[in-house]
Amino acid sequence: VAKDLGLQMPEIRDRGIRIVSEGRTQYFALHGKTGHLVTAERIDREQLCESVQQCVLRCELIVEEEM
């Protein structure tokens, strides 16, 4: 994520960038030292999408400061 935005890690923290998933469970996070997108919770496909063939988890990147 840091590389895609063209930012260094201190800028990620300074701008208040975070990942927000739909619903109450936050499945994704930004790794504090690398800026990589990582899983923050165990993702159980059978529990989330038991009756559909294509399973999609949506998340948003929130930036508090101007880019």
C-alpha positions in Angstrom: 0.0 0.0 0.0 2.8 2.4 0.9 4.5 1.7 -2.4 1.3 2.0 -4.4 0.7 5.4 -2.8 4.3 6.5 -3.3 4.7 7.1 0.4 7.4 6.2 3.0 6.4 4.5 6.3 6.6 7.7 8.5 4.1 9.3 6.0 1.7 6.4 6.4 1.6 7.0 10.1 1.5 10.8 9.9 -1.4 10.8 7.4 -3.5 8.5 9.6 -3.9 5.9 6.8 -5.8 2.8 7.8 -7.8 -0.1 6.2 -11.5 -0.5 7.1 -13.5 -3.6 6.2 -17.3 -3.8 5.9 -19.0 -5.0 9.0 -17.7 -5.3 12.5 -14.8 -7.6 11.9 -11.7 -5.9 10.5 -10.0 -8.5 8.3 -7.2 -6.4 7.0 -4.6 -4.0 8.4 -1.4 -2.2 7.3 1.8 -3.7 8.6 3.4 -1.0 10.8 7.0 -1.4 9.5 6.5 -2.3 5.9 3.2 -0.7 4.8 2.0 -4.1 3.4 -1.6 -5.0 3.4 -1.9 -8.0 5.8 -4.8 -10.1 7.2 -5.7 -9.0 10.7 -8.2 -11.8 11.4 -8.7 -15.4 10.3 -10.8 -15.4 7.2 -13.2 -18.4 7.0 -14.7 -18.6 3.6 -17.3 -21.2 4.5 -18.6 -18.9 7.3 -18.6 -15.7 5.2 -19.8 -17.0 1.9 -21.3 -20.4 2.4 -24.1 -20.1 -0.2 -22.3 -18.2 -3.0 -19.6 -19.3 -5.4 -17.7 -16.1 -5.7 -16.6 -14.7 -2.3 -15.6 -11.0 -2.1 -14.4 -9.1 0.9 -14.5 -5.3 0.4 -12.3 -2.9 2.3 -11.5 0.8 2.0 -8.3 2.8 2.5 -9.0 5.8 4.7 -6.5 8.7 4.5 -7.1 11.4 7.2 -4.7 14.0 5.8 -4.5 15.4 2.2 -2.7 13.4 -0.4 
